[in-house]
Every structure is written in structure tokens, then in C-alpha cells.
């Protein structure tokens, strides 16, 4: 009888141990599932927030384009029977073109710069710097170009080309290698740009950067999409 009770106690002990072990495993699995679900929920929440902001940006940009189109229609109606308004409209187009607020097309040159990935020099010598882009822009302006863009960013009077850590920003937008500079102007400027001893010659022959300069009969440069503001100047009455 005593032996039978002992066996029953052992059996109950084993059953209790198995039951406690099963409950522990179930609790841990539940916690893992909750943790995973929580992480997934947070990720989904962030993704949804980004998508909401993108949708809002797309709507605003679409509304802006629609407003510009409607404004252009109103302008056309207002000037259709007014010779003075036609002249002012043409003058406004010229001003917008000069400021970089319209898409333009014309002949010119395209300059493509790439970092030197095969150089044994220090990293400061074998990559394209913001100062290099500014120097090339100065040379282009000295050659009388009428419109310039860098990786699709239109160069306007207020454009800043800066270095932010390891990246370059143009109009506060990040750009990287390869840097494609489009310039509308006389194609013959290519001879001056690639002259021996010039800045591009120095980039290629001293620092080993990959620089390609080519003529193009038709270059399209898109308009500046930011907002031009004046902080310090006012018109003279």
C-alpha cells in the first residue's frame, strides 16, 4: 500500500512538472508573439506615417501645378486683347527664364565627373568635392552659359553648393557621383574648358578623376522647383 502511494506521488509530481513546464513555454511563446507583434505594429505605424506625408506632399505639388496652369490660362485670356499686356507677358517670360523658373532647351556641353575609385592617394584627393563643382560652374559662367544644372538641380542666383559631412548638397538636395553638369551655351566653349592647364585638365591629370566633357545639340534643363525669396533687398521706389 505504501509502495502504491509512493508511485502515485511520483506520478503526480511528474505531471505537475510537465504542466508547469508547458505553462512556462506557453507564456514565453506568448511574450515573443506580443513583442514581435508590437515591433511590427510600430514599423507599420511609421510606414503609414511616411506614406501619409508623401501623399500630402503629392497632393500639394499637384495643386501647385494645377494653380500654375490655371494662372497661365488667366494670363492668356487677359492679354489676348491687350498689346501692352502681351509685351509685359513676354518680358515676364524672359525674367522667369533668367531666374531659372522655366524649362529651357538649347545647345551646349555636358560634363560628367566621377570619383577616382582606382587611386592610391588619400580619400581627400580622389573624390569630387563641392569646391570642384563651384570652380567648374565659375568656368562655365565665364564662358557665357545661359543655364546650368547639376544632377537635375537648376542653378539659380541663390543656389548654394555645400559639403554636409560626406555628401554634397545643391539647393539643399543631396547629390552624388556621378555628377552630371548640363550647360546651355556655345558648344565651342568645350575647347576652353578642356584646355591644357585648365581646371578640368588638373582634375584629370593630377588627381585622376574621371571627367568627360561632350557637346550636345539639344540639352534640356528643367526649372527650379524651390521658392525664390529675398531677405535683404527691396526695390527702389
Buried (B, 14 or more C-beta within 10 A) or exposed (E): EEEEEEEEEEEEEEEEEEEEEEEEEEEEEEEEEEEEEEEEEEEEEEEEEEEEEEEEEEEEEEEEEEEEEEEEEEBEEEBEEEEEBEEEBEEEEEEEBEBBBBEBEBEBBBBBBBBBEEBEEEEEBBBBBBEBBEBBBEBBBEBEBBBBBBBBBBBBEBBEBEEEEEEBBBBEEEBEBBBBBBBBBBBEBBEEBBEEEEBBBBBBEEBBBBBEBEEBEEBEBBBBBBEEEEEEEEEEE
